[in-house]
Amino acid sequence: MKKIVFDHVTKYFGTAKAVNDAHFTIQEGEFFTLLGPSGCGKTTLLRTIAGFYRQEEGSIYFGDQLMNDVPTHKRNIGMVFQNYAIFPHMTVFDNVAYGLKARDVGKKEIETRVLEALEMVQLSHLRDRIPSDMSGGQQQRIALARAIVIRPGLLLMDEPLSNLDAKLRIKMRSDIRKLQKELNITTIYVTHDQEEALAVSDRIAVLNEGRIQQIATPQNIYAYPENKFVANFIGTSNFLEGSCGNYDSVTQEADISLLGRSFKLRLNKPYAGGVKFAIRPERIKLQPDSAGSDRSNFRGEIATVTYLGEKVSYIVKLADGSEIDVQQHAIEPHQLLSEKQPVLIDLQLAKAAMFDNEGGEVIYSADRD
């Protein structure tokens, strides 16, 4: 399968835009994830790619081939669904062979390809079992083998791990990622689980209310969110309100006011007005506020301490009464701060993001160096 191109694709349900002007390209062999909350349009977009829905505006291309009116069975796609959609009365072998039989593949080749697919998902020893007697993880492996056995040019996966328990989800997402890379198959993966998306994807498209908010690698989408929605949906962020003014067009700097302090930042574009900072909890540095401490940082007090073994989470009350979440990893017990302890806070603003007052546009982005 060559690259997948979305040329201003819009899909309506009544007057509502379930997908609103999707315009992007997925590269050959890429693991591309559609991520967002329920009702954001990610499954609708996936089903439009598959041909189950027909978009009202725009075009979809597989390579240079226009796919708008190509029926589903001629799109050379494999699909894995949330509910597995396997046949309970058929053996594992017959479930995986079903798509090949529908394509009139010869019996000998079916045998070879099914066993090859079952080997890939580590189920060859269970070829004669009935799926209803198997675990959820094993049933999902059957569905995956059935999707790849037809050697599709494109693999579509719709919330494939949501019915599994947490530990098995982690194992399965690792297996899916490994298999996808071995096959070098272009994969479009739908999930609402941001940790899952970060773990498996080459790139992620974050959707909200039918519109794509940002497309980037997992690392960049986490570190450099382009609006408040992305900063809030991917991971955890502290949001602090401030103001911006006196923009200098020569230095591109502006005066920033935050929590009673004033400083300068170099902006991405001219701006004046209210701003919202998004600061990751693990970026913030704390130290005890003792006599002789450097007072250039913000001040606060530890409100709560939650020790979680590999990390500790602090809720810190700021001077204005607002609270922020701060996380420290691999901390020694004797280094723990205590409740009601005064602290100095380095917000690491050079590694934060600052948005306009509506949160829709990034005005200052974190230092990538």
N, C-alpha and C positions, 0 to 999 in steps of 0.2 A: 504494500500500500504506500502510495506517495503521500505527500503532505495533505492535510485536511484544511480547507479554506472556508471561512465563514465571511460572506460578503454582505454586511448590513442585514443580518437575518432578524426578522421580527415575527413572533407567533402570538396571535390573539386568541383569547377565550372570551367570546362576547366582545365587549369593548375594552377589556383589560389586556394589557400587554404582558403575557407570561414570560416572553423573551423579548427584550427591547434593544434592537439595533446591535446585535452581536457581530463584532467585526474583528477577527483575529485569525491566526494561522497556527496549526499544530504540525510540528515537524515529523518527518518519517522516523519511526522507532521511538518516539517520545512517550513518556508516561505523563499524561496531562490530566489534572484533577479539576473537576468542577465542584467548588466548595461553597456552602452557604447554609443559612437556616431553612427550616421547612417553609415551602411556598415561595422560595426565591427564584425558581425557574430552572434549576439545574437538571432535574429529571425531564422536564419538558424539552429542554435543549437536547438532552441525550436521545430522547425518543424521536425528535425531529431529525437528528443525524441518522438514526436507524431507519427512518422512513415510516414510522408508525404515525407521525403527524406530518402535515404539509404546511410549511411556513407561508404566511400571507405576503411577506415582503422579503426581498433579498434572495441570495443564492448560496448553495453549498456545493463545493467542489471536492472531489477526491482526486488529487493531482490536477490535471487539466480537464477532467471529465465533470460536466455539470450533472448533479445528482437530483435536482429538484423533482423530477418526475420518474425516477428510477424506483421500481418497487423494492420492498425490503428484501425479498429473497434473491434479488440480483445485485445486492450491494456488497457481497462478500464480507459479511461481518459475523463475529461471534459475540454472544451476549451472555452475561452472568447476572442473575437477578437476586434480589434480596431474599426471596422465598424459595430459592434453588430451582423450582419448576422442573423437578425430575419426576420420572414415572415410577410410582411406588411398587407396581406389579412386575416391573422389568428388573433383570439383574444389572449389576454395575456395568458389565460388558455391554449389554444391549442398550442401556441408557446412553453410553458414550458413543455407541455405533449408530445411534438413531439418525443423526444428521448425514452420515455417510451413506446409509441405506437410501435416504430420501434423495441423494444425489446420484444414485445408481452406480456407486463405486463397487468394484468387484469384491467377491467374498475374501479372497486371499489378501488383497490390499487392506480391506477393513480390519482383518485380524492383525496385520502388522501395525497399522496406524493406531488402532485402539490400544494395543498393548504398549506402544510407544508413549501414548498420552497418559495412560495409567501409571507407567513408570515415572513419568515426569512429576506426577502428583503423589507418588508413593502409595499407590493403591493396587498395583498389579496382583498382589497376593489375595485381593478380595474381589476378583473379577466376577465370581459366581454368586456373590452375596446379594441379598435383596436390600435396597437402600433404607427401607423402613426399620431395619434392625440395626442401623448404623448411627453414629453420633452426628451432631450438627456439623462439626468440622469435616468429617468424612463426606457427608452429603454435599457440602460446599466444594470439596475437591472433585467430586463427581461432576458437578455443574461446570467447574473450570476445565476439566478434561474434555467434556463434551463441547465446550466452546472452542478449544484450541485444536481438537482433532480434525476439524474441517479445514485447518490451515487458513484462517481468515486473514484478510489484509488489514482488518481493524477489529480490535477487541473492545467492547463496551461493557462496563461493569457498574451496576446500579446498587449502591449500598450493600455490597456483597457480604460484609462482615457484621452487619448490625444485629443479626440474630444469635451471634456467638457470645460466649462469656469473655470477660476482659482479657484474661491470660491467653485464651485461644485466639482472640483477635490479633494480639501482638505477634503470635507465631505465624498466623495465616498471612498477615500483611507482609511479613518478611519473606515468606515463601512466594507470594504473588509477585513481589518486586523482583526476586531472584529469577523466577521463571520468565517474566516479561523481558528481562535483559538477555537471558539465554536465547529466547526466540527472536529478539529484536522486533517485536510486534508493536505497532502503534496502538496505544491504549488510552481510552478516555474513561475516567473513573469518577463516579459521583459519590460524595459523602457529605454529611453534616459535621463530621468529627474532625476538628482542626488538627489534633495531634496525629491522627491517621494520615491526613493530607500531607502534613509536614514530613512524615516518615517515608512515604512511598513515592513522592512526585518528583519529576524533573522540573515541572512548572505547575503553578496553581492559578486558576481563575476564581476570584472571590466574587460571588453574585449576591445581589440584594434587590428585591422587588423587580426582578426580571432584567436588571442591568448589570453588566460587568463593572465592578468597582476597581479592580486591579488585576493584572497578570504579571507574575514574576516567579523567580525561583523560590523555594521555601525559605532560604536564608534571607533573601532580599525582601520578601513579603513580610517577614517577621521584623526585620531590623529597620526597614524603610517603608512603612505604610503610607499610602498616598492620600488617605482621608481617615476621619475619625472612626467610621464604621469598620474599616479593615483593622485599625489599631485595637479596637475593642473586641472584634470577633476572633482575631488570631491571637491566641495567648491572653495575657492579662496586662492591662495598662492602668496606670494612675493618670487621671485627668485633672489638671490644674488650670484655673482661669487667670488670665493676665490681660495686659493691654500693650499695644504697639503704636509708636508714633515717631515723628521727626526722621523720616526716611531720608538717607543721603544717597543721591543717585550716583555719586562718584565712588564711594566706598561700598555701596549697596548695604550699608548697615542701618539699623533702626534702634531707637531706644525702647527697651522692653521693661515693663514693670510686672513683677511677680512676687507675691507674698511680702509686699512692702520693700522689696529690693529693686534697684534699677541697674541695668547693664545693657550692653550692646550685643546684637547678633547680626550676622550677615544673612540677608533674606534671599530667597529664590526669586522674588519679584517685589515690586513696590506694594506696600500695604500699610494701612493705618486702621486701628480699631481694636475690638476685643479679639483675644486669641485663646486657644486651648492647647496646652502642652500635654503630650502623651509620653509617659515615662514608664519603662518596664521595671517591675519590682526588683529584678536581679541586678539592674544597673545602679541602683541607689546605694551609696556607701554611708555607713553609720559609724560613729565613734562616741565614746562617753564625753559628755560636756563637763569637763572638770576644770579646776583652776589652771589658768595658763593655756587653755586650749585655743586653737585658732578660731576666731569668731567671724571669719569671712563667710562661713557656711550658714545655712539656715538652721534654726533651732527647733527642737521638738521634745516630746516625751513618749516613752514606750507605753502604749496602752495595753496591748496583749502580746504574749509570746506563745507561739505554737511550734513545739519541737517535733519534727517528723523524721528524725534519723539522718537521712542524707541531706536534709536542709532544715532551716528554721525560718518561720514566717513571723514577721513583726507587723503589728498595726501601730503606726506612729501618729500621734496627735501633733498637728502643727500649731504654730502660734495663733493662727486665726480660727482655730477650733476644728478645721477639716482634718481628715485622716488619710494616710497613704499606706499602701501595702509594700513592705520591703522584704526581700528574700535573700538569704545567704546560704551558700552550699558548703558541704563538707567542713562544718565548723566544729571545733573542739568544745566539749562541754564547759570548760573553764572560760571560754570566750563568750558565752551567752550573756546577752544583756538581760536585765530584769525589768519587770513591770514598774512603772512610775519613774524609771531612770531617765534623767535628762540626757539628750543626745544632740550632737551636731550632725547635720544632714548634708551630704554632697549629692545633689540631685543629678549630677552628670548630664547637664543640659546639652553638652556637645554631642551626646549620644541619644538625645530625645528627638521627638518630632513636634512641630508646632503648626497648628491648623488655624484657618480663619475662624471667625466667631461661630459660623454655622457648622464647622467641622467638615466641610465638603472639599477643601483644597489645602494641600500642604504649603505652608509659607516658608518654613525652615525645615530642612531635613538633616538627619543625623550625619555627623562627620564619618565618612566611609573609610577614612584612614585610621 
